[in-house]
Amino acid sequence: MWDASKCNLCGDCLVNCRYAGYDRDKAIAEITLLMEGKDAEILSKCTTCIACSSHCPTGADPSNLIFKMQEKIGTSPIVVVDKPLCEELVRAFERREDHRQLIQGTPDKPALSFDAFRFDYQLIPGDPGKPALSLDAFRFDYFPEGTFDSQLFKGMTIVRGGEYASLVGYVHMGGESLVEKYGQRVLDKLASLGKDIVYIHNEGFILAHVKAKEYGFEVPFKYMHLFEYLRNYLRAHKKNITKLGKKVAYHANCATRLIPEYDAFLDEVFELVGVERPNREYERLNAVCCTAPLIYVNRELAVDIQKKNFEDAIACGADAIITSCPLCHRVLMRPSLKFNLPNIFITDLCRIALGEKPWPDGSR
């Protein structure tokens, strides 16, 4: 959360923004305007990638200030394009209608007719002693085929839909205030399951692990990040793993910048399945956006970012690019085909090592 008392106007946040191109004086001037509650050029240039907060040396969280002002001013191209999605979610929460779907069959097919941004939700009951897997608001078809039939999630209750939406991702659409308005309601809905929660998407985890502390929300259940869950599962099933012997380039979801310590779990997952994560330019602190917020507002920039990302992955000798966000995964499918570099979701990487599916055809 933005903390003006921590900002010393050093300008590092926007000097290091790869999309703004500001020198230090311009960066300081832009942040000063935002701190005064005024419009600033950065609101339209911002891709909502959160990198500026990673570069802030004092922990002031400038990205949160930018998101607040994007919502307040409302003229950023990203906000203008995505405003209807935020409005739909608000209407749904305010109506408080219950469109619950209790599914007794295969989890991947019934979801296809549901809009991920509507209030409708689905619950697939699992074994009493196992945790629930939260898909946030994502439909089942946003994940690779067979994901929820995998031994990785056998017996788990699965929930998805508007009432389980993390809300954290709505900063990419000009909806920064939605977390404060509805975050407790989402956490309470998950708590009503009476189960521990495993978050398959980073932003759901961040609602419970980061934003709940910032806003004073209660989190009345135990929860776990997908990376930690996969690490634990692979540790317990080492005898079933066939080391892959590949090199991979990891594409980070923007929200992982808020939980950099969880990268250690991912590194251990890579080690357990036998893949190497070679150093490359566009990862960790210097990671780039998947471009999902940009596709409809600046396609030329989006394509350029994707090109640099994939060329960098190929240059480091990667046999695949690994994604951990279902939206990132979908957005990067086209450049994956163009550059002939397989795009593998993190759960599928584990499934390959466990013998559930082969390495993608046409592999490098």
C-alpha positions, 0 to 999 in steps of 0.5 A: 500500500502507498506510504507517502511518509516513506517516499524521499522523491529519489525517482528510482521507481520511474527512472527504472520503468522500461515503458516511461523513458524518464530521466530523474528530474521527470520521474520526480516531477511525475511522482510529485504530481501524483502525491499532490492528487493531480493528473500525470503522464505516467498514468497513461504510460503505466502498464500496471506491471508493478515493477516500480514498487520493486525498484523503490528503495524505501518500500513506499509502494509507488505502483499502488499510488499510480493505481489509485490515481489511474482509478481516480482520474479515469483517463488511462487507456487501460482504465477506459477499455476495462471499465465495463469489467470493473463495473460488472463486478461491482454490480454483482457484489452489490446485488449479492445474488447467489448463482452457485453451481454445484458440479458433479461431473468433469471439471473442465467442460461445464465452465466454458459457458460462464463469464469469468467476470460474472458473479456466477460461481462453481464448486466441485466437491472433493474429499473431506480431508483435503484442501480446496483449490481456488481458481480465482475467477478464471474459467476451467478452460484458462488452464491446460487440458487435464489440469484438474484430473491430474494426480497433483490435485486429486480429491481436492475441492475446486472453486471458481467464480466472481465470489472467489475473485482475488480482486487484486488483479483488477488494478490492471483494469482501474479497479484498485479500490475493489480490494478494500471494498470487497476483499473481506467478503471474498475471504469470508466466502472461502472460509465458508468452505471450512477447508484449507485453501491452495491458491493456483493463482498468485493474486488470490494468494496475495489477497490473503497474504499481503492485502489482508495485512494492509487493510486489516482483513481477517483470514479465518483459514490456512492457505498456501501458494501454488509454488509451495504446494507443488514443492511439497507434493514433488518432495513427497513423490520423488520416486515418481519423478523423471528428471527432465534435463531441460533449460527453462525461462520463467515468465513471472506474473506481475503480482509475484513482485509483491512476494519475491520470497516465494521465488525460492519455492519455484526454484526448488520445484525446478530442481526437483523436476530436473530443469535448469533456470539459466540467467537471462535479462528479463527475469526476477527484478527485470521481468517484463509484463505478459502484455495482457493489459496492453493488447487492446490499447497499444498492440505495437508495444505489446508485440515488441515486449513479447518479442524481446521476452521470447528472444531473450529466452531463446538466447539463454538456451531455454527449451521452453518458457514457463508461466504461472498465471493462466492469463499470462499463459493464454496471452503468450501462446501466440508468440510461443508458436511464432518463436517455436518455443513451448509455453508450459504452465507450471503445473504441466511442467510437474505433470510432465516430470510425473509422467502424466504427459509428454514434453510438447511436440516441436520442442527445441 
